[in-house]
Amino acid sequence: MAVSAYFIPTVNLMGAGCVKEVGERVKGLGGTRVLIVTDKGLAKLGMAEKVKGIIEDAGLQAVVFDGAEPNPTDRNVEAGFKVWQDEKCDAIVSLGGGSSHDCAKGIGLLAANGGKIHDYEGVDKSTNPMVPLVAVNTTAGTASEMTRFCIITDTSRKVKMAIVDWRVTPALSINDPELMVGKPPALTAATGMDALTHAVEAYVSTAATPLTDSAALMAIRLIAKYLPAAVANGTNMEAREKMAYAQFLAGMAFNNASLGYVHAMAHQLGGFYNLPHGVCNAILLPHVEQFNLIACPERFRDIAIELGENVEGLSVNEAAQKAIEAIKKLSVSIGIPSGLKELGVKEQDLKIMAENAMKDACQLTNPRLATLEEVIQIFKNAM
C-alpha cells in the first residue's frame, strides 16, 4: 500500500467564545506586529476591529488589510503583501471564510519565500517555513482555516490556481460559532453544501484512508441533520456549533484524501465567471457523483445511510442511487439554485472549462477516469 500522510494544524480551538484567545495565541507563536487579512464586509461589520482589539489587548500591534475578495485573486495577494512589507509585519491572522484564509496563505507564501503567487501553483512548491498564521473562521464551509489548500484566481488566465502545500497549513485554527450567527441563510446554505462536497469527494477519493473515512462519514451525518436547521434559523447555536464541527471534519477528510471532479469543475466556474464556490459545488455535486457511481457503489451506499436514507432490502446499486437523490433533496430544501444556467453560465464556454478542469490538481483523485467529452457532458447535465 502507498504511504499516506495526514496534515492538520498543530492546535485547533473550537467552541463559543474561543476567539478571545487569538491575541495570546499569536504572541505564543512569536508574533509582535500582526497583519489581519479579511474582507470589506467583515471590516464594515466591525468584526475586524473587534479581533484587532483582542490582539492589541495582548500587547501586540495590528493592522487590517480588508482586500480579500470572494474568489481571491493574484492582485489581492500582491496588495496584501505590499501592506505586510510596508507595515513590517511578522505574523498573520486571517479572519473570514475561505477567501480571507486563502488570501492570507498567499500573502504568507510570498512573505516566507518571495517571488509571485503563480510560482506556487501545484503541489509543495514552497521551500521555506510559513510565517506564523492563525486562521479565525467565520463560516461553516471551506475548512480553509485548517487545510493545506490555497485557491487563488489568476486574473490574466481566468483560472483558479490550486496551490496545495503542507507549509501553508495554518499553525492554529479558531472556530467560534458565535462569529457565524450573523451569516444569512443563502450563505449558510452555500457554505454548508461546500462542506458536504468536501466530505463526499474525500470519501470516494482514490486516496481515502480509514482516518479520512471516519471524518468524512461523521461530517456527512452532521450536515444532513444540522444544515437545514442552521439555514432555517441562523441564531440556533446548536446547529451553528455542529456545522462548525462538520465543516472541520470534512476539512480533515479532504485535506488528506483530496477531492475530485466537483472541485476541479467548480474552480473553472469561479475563475471564469467569479461565481460563489459553494453554490457551484452544490449544483455540480449530484451530477459528478452520478457519473462516479459505478466506480464505488458501496461507498455511495454508505453516504446514503449517513444522509438518513433507508436502504434496507435494496441492492448495492439501488442504495447508491439513494445517495444522489438525497443530495438533490437537501439542495432543494435549503434553496440552492437548480442549475448553472441560473448563474449565467454559457454553453460556448463549457469546452474550455472542461479542458482546464482536466488539468486541475483536484481531479487526480476522482474515482472514475473521465474523457473531455464526459466532463463537457457533466457540465451540460448541470445546466
Secondary structure in CASP SS format (residue, H / E / C, confidence):
PFRMAT SS
TARGET T0000
AUTHOR 0000-0000-0000
METHOD secondary structure of the structure
MODEL  1
M C 1.00
A C 1.00
V C 1.00
S C 1.00
A C 1.00
Y C 1.00
F C 1.00
I C 1.00
P C 1.00
T C 1.00
V E 1.00
N E 1.00
L E 1.00
M E 1.00
G C 1.00
A C 1.00
G C 1.00
C H 1.00
V H 1.00
K H 1.00
E H 1.00
V H 1.00
G H 1.00
E H 1.00
R H 1.00
V H 1.00
K H 1.00
G H 1.00
L C 1.00
G C 1.00
G C 1.00
T C 1.00
R E 1.00
V E 1.00
L E 1.00
I E 1.00
V E 1.00
T C 1.00
D C 1.00
K H 1.00
G H 1.00
L H 1.00
A H 1.00
K H 1.00
L C 1.00
G C 1.00
M H 1.00
A H 1.00
E H 1.00
K H 1.00
V H 1.00
K H 1.00
G H 1.00
I H 1.00
I H 1.00
E H 1.00
D H 1.00
A C 1.00
G C 1.00
L C 1.00
Q E 1.00
A E 1.00
V E 1.00
V E 1.00
F E 1.00
D C 1.00
G C 1.00
A C 1.00
E C 1.00
P C 1.00
N C 1.00
P C 1.00
T E 1.00
D H 1.00
R H 1.00
N H 1.00
V H 1.00
E H 1.00
A H 1.00
G H 1.00
F H 1.00
K H 1.00
V H 1.00
W H 1.00
Q H 1.00
D H 1.00
E C 1.00
K C 1.00
C C 1.00
D C 1.00
A E 1.00
I E 1.00
V E 1.00
S E 1.00
L E 1.00
G E 1.00
G C 1.00
G H 1.00
S H 1.00
S H 1.00
H H 1.00
D H 1.00
C H 1.00
A H 1.00
K H 1.00
G H 1.00
I H 1.00
G H 1.00
L H 1.00
L H 1.00
A H 1.00
A H 1.00
N H 1.00
G C 1.00
G C 1.00
K C 1.00
I H 1.00
H H 1.00
D H 1.00
Y H 1.00
E C 1.00
G E 1.00
V E 1.00
D C 1.00
K C 1.00
S C 1.00
T C 1.00
N C 1.00
P C 1.00
M C 1.00
V C 1.00
P C 1.00
L E 1.00
V E 1.00
A E 1.00
V E 1.00
N E 1.00
T C 1.00
T C 1.00
A C 1.00
G C 1.00
T C 1.00
A C 1.00
S H 1.00
E H 1.00
M H 1.00
T C 1.00
R C 1.00
F E 1.00
C E 1.00
I E 1.00
I E 1.00
T E 1.00
D E 1.00
T C 1.00
S C 1.00
R C 1.00
K C 1.00
V E 1.00
K E 1.00
M E 1.00
A E 1.00
I E 1.00
V E 1.00
D C 1.00
W H 1.00
R H 1.00
V H 1.00
T C 1.00
P C 1.00
A C 1.00
L E 1.00
S E 1.00
I E 1.00
N E 1.00
D C 1.00
P H 1.00
E H 1.00
L H 1.00
M C 1.00
V C 1.00
G C 1.00
K C 1.00
P C 1.00
P H 1.00
A H 1.00
L H 1.00
T H 1.00
A H 1.00
A H 1.00
T H 1.00
G H 1.00
M H 1.00
D H 1.00
A H 1.00
L H 1.00
T H 1.00
H H 1.00
A H 1.00
V H 1.00
E H 1.00
A H 1.00
Y H 1.00
V H 1.00
S C 1.00
T C 1.00
A C 1.00
A C 1.00
T C 1.00
P H 1.00
L H 1.00
T H 1.00
D H 1.00
S H 1.00
A H 1.00
A H 1.00
L H 1.00
M H 1.00
A H 1.00
I H 1.00
R H 1.00
L H 1.00
I H 1.00
A H 1.00
K H 1.00
Y H 1.00
L H 1.00
P H 1.00
A H 1.00
A H 1.00
V H 1.00
A H 1.00
N C 1.00
G C 1.00
T C 1.00
N C 1.00
M H 1.00
E H 1.00
A H 1.00
R H 1.00
E H 1.00
K H 1.00
M H 1.00
A H 1.00
Y H 1.00
A H 1.00
Q H 1.00
F H 1.00
L H 1.00
A H 1.00
G H 1.00
M H 1.00
A H 1.00
F H 1.00
N H 1.00
N H 1.00
A H 1.00
S C 1.00
L C 1.00
G C 1.00
Y H 1.00
V H 1.00
H H 1.00
A H 1.00
M H 1.00
A H 1.00
H H 1.00
Q H 1.00
L H 1.00
G H 1.00
G H 1.00
F H 1.00
Y H 1.00
N C 1.00
L C 1.00
P C 1.00
H H 1.00
G H 1.00
V H 1.00
C H 1.00
N H 1.00
A H 1.00
I H 1.00
L H 1.00
L H 1.00
P H 1.00
H H 1.00
V H 1.00
E H 1.00
Q H 1.00
F H 1.00
N H 1.00
L H 1.00
I H 1.00
A H 1.00
C C 1.00
P H 1.00
E H 1.00
R H 1.00
F H 1.00
R H 1.00
D H 1.00
I H 1.00
A H 1.00
I H 1.00
E H 1.00
L C 1.00
G C 1.00
E C 1.00
N C 1.00
V C 1.00
E C 1.00
G C 1.00
L C 1.00
S C 1.00
V H 1.00
N H 1.00
E H 1.00
A H 1.00
A H 1.00
Q H 1.00
K H 1.00
A H 1.00
I H 1.00
E H 1.00
A H 1.00
I H 1.00
K H 1.00
K H 1.00
L H 1.00
S H 1.00
V H 1.00
S H 1.00
I C 1.00
G C 1.00
I C 1.00
P C 1.00
S C 1.00
G C 1.00
L H 1.00
K H 1.00
E H 1.00
L H 1.00
G C 1.00
V C 1.00
K C 1.00
E H 1.00
Q H 1.00
D H 1.00
L H 1.00
K H 1.00
I H 1.00
M H 1.00
A H 1.00
E H 1.00
N H 1.00
A H 1.00
M C 1.00
K C 1.00
D C 1.00
A H 1.00
C H 1.00
Q H 1.00
L H 1.00
T H 1.00
N C 1.00
P C 1.00
R C 1.00
L C 1.00
A C 1.00
T C 1.00
L H 1.00
E H 1.00
E H 1.00
V H 1.00
I H 1.00
Q H 1.00
I H 1.00
F H 1.00
K H 1.00
N H 1.00
A C 1.00
M C 1.00
END
